[in-house]
Amino acid sequence: MSGLEDWLSPPAGGPGGGAGPAWFGKLPALGDFAHRRGSDQFNAMLDAWLQRALPASRARLQDGWAQAYASAPLWSFAFFPGVCGEEAYAGVLMSSVDRVGRYFPLTVYTEVPYTRALLRELQRPGDGWYHYVHQALPQVLNTQFTHEQFEALLAGAPPPPGDADALDLGVQVDWSAVFQQALPLVLPSVGSAVDTLGLDLMAHYLRGATLWWAPMPGGVTVMRAFKGLPAPESYTEMLNVVV
């Protein structure tokens, strides 16, 4: 299995120059790794993690690995600042395979401008960015579904979290000064102040963390939280979820 050096680069003027979230990994419509848009730093980090996690999961699950990989749920994730630089990321990871049968996940992701925006997106009902990507990704596994159709589908995704949200998402609040020096805080309402404080406390606690969650039968959701990326043994557990 090769790494980033073997990924296909988008052709000049071809697919990948338009709007839509970034993606990398393997598609049944293509014969090798591919990626479009996105952050080189993020791609390299996730690729290095999967290069460790996949062999570890194969060694642990042995003959049961292929079935566990193929039936694994789609895992949505949130990467908070401190994991991959100072940016936050939203994404969905799905087990996939290329045209010649080599296994490697497909990841769709987007950079999020504000941590508050990412936290608010996690609180939204099933009609936002995550929901759209989660519904779109499985269509790729149809061998008749082309790379161009995938790009067109991603171009229809909702704006990334924070692009169309309230202006207060980018407002910096020095909470130490507010509490220790009794400085006044001007916000639309006390409810807005409490909401902003709650988001900032969560953002502080989640620095350097990743959250992963997957819907399961029965209407429940399994969530995993890690400092940094999951250990290889945790990825194995994510393939073979027991509720």
C-alpha positions, 0 to 999 in steps of 0.5 A: 500500500503506497502513501501520499507520494502515489496519490493522483494530482488533479489535472489542470483545469479539470475536476477539483477546481470547483467548489465543494469539500476536500476528499482523499482516499480510494474510490471504486471508480478509480484505480489508485489513491486520489485527492482533491482540494484540502490541506496537505498537512491534514492529508499527510497526518490522516494518511500516516495514521491510517497507514498504521491503523489498517495493518494493526486492525488486519493483524488483530481481526485476521480472517474477520477483517474484510467483513468488519471493514466492509460493514463498518459504519461511517464515522463522522469526526471533528478535529479541534485546534491542536490536532492538525495545527491551529485549524479545526476540521469537520469530516466523514470517513468511510471504508472504501476500495479502489477499482482493483480491489485494494482497501483504503478509506475515503475521507471527505472533510472541510476546514472550519473557520471557528471552533464555535462554529464546529461545536454549533454544527454538532448541535444541529439536527440532521439537515446540515453539512455532516448530514449531507456528506453522510448521505452522499458518501455511500453512493460512491460505492456503486461501481457505476458512479463516476468520479465526475458524479462524485465531484458534482455531488460534493459541489452541492454540499451546504456551506462549511460550518461557520460560513453562514453562521452568526457574526459572533462566532469570530468575536474573541472574549477574554473570559479571564478579564471578564471574571477577574477584572469585572470588565463589561461584556457587550453581547446581544443578550444574557442568553448569547453570553451564556451560549458563548461562554459554554462554547468557549469552555468546550473549545478550551477543554477539547483543544487537541482532541478529536471526536468521532461518532456513528449512527447505529441501528435502533436510533442510537449514536456511538461516540468516541473521544480521543486526545489526538487521533485514535490509537490503532487498537481503537480504530480496530474497535471502530471497525467492529462496533459493539453496542 
